[in-house]
Amino acid sequence: GSQTELAVVADTFVKIYDLSSDVLSPTYYFIVCSDKIRDACFIITEESKFLVVMMSTGQIYFQPIIPECNASEGPVYFTIEFVVEHANIKEADSQVCEGGVSIHYSHSLKLLFFSYQNGKSFVASLDDSVCKTREVFEIILKNNTVTNNGKTTTLPLTHWSETYQHPGLICALTTGTNNPVVLTIKPESIQIYEVKALPAKSKVNGMVVVRHPSGNQGNPPRTTVLLACEDGNLRIHLVANMSDTVLYWLQPRFQPVTPLAYLSLQCQKKSIVIRKRSMPPKIPVDFFEHCQRMQNSEVDFLGNDILHVYNKEQVKHRFNVGGLYIANTKLGGFSID
């Protein structure tokens, strides 16, 4: 979870930027040969980093992020296929399960979630090298089909997400209908909860799951599902705290001793050596997560050099109309504010 690294995923490439060093040129640049990228995720271990992409044909590729792949040496092609073996994952006409939809990796559970166009969704555990699946299980839903003109379509899961401070809880939405699905995961079992939004005709536009303090002092925190519906309503569903499955990973024996240990429950203790800095610390640059375009009416162009020839409205008109320009009589150039 770096605050300065940014990954831009398009249908033909993935660019990874380190905004603390360069905001224009990517650090890593990965491209595909002929297929299209449908989704991507990262697998980060203590030793290495991997980029995993789901392709439109259903193939899954992974790429180690190593110094040899630096963008200064040119783009790197995805060539290493991630092999997934399951009886219901079949290839036909150069497509796996009619094509890929989504992929997500849970670092807290060390599980890989992925889905296909034929409506099948899966969860897989990985081996120690994280380059191969160990066990693959299909996620079977009861209400993930729609009928249109007599044709029944099975809907896969997408928009995978996890809940902060509540490990073991995985949320997803069905493609098209956006029906919320909550998975509670234990080492030996997976329970599936399909959340129904009432009324049934009200489509869910978004979902978020939060862990928050209980209203009554002394009671344990609660986990709540918030659904934003297209009719403008915000619907709230409480995840029952009485379920052993829901609370399994919240048991004290699984909780870290210190807040920093939450980042890696299995991290080995390492000696810490404190050294005095000979140079002042390098503080990474800040950046905005999104910006809003300014309207032309909100922009003014000033400067004595320009206003000597034009008024404010003339300058604004010439900048906003294509093919026009501004000129000045000064031979040494001019400035504009």
Disulfide bonds with the S-S distance in Angstrom:
none
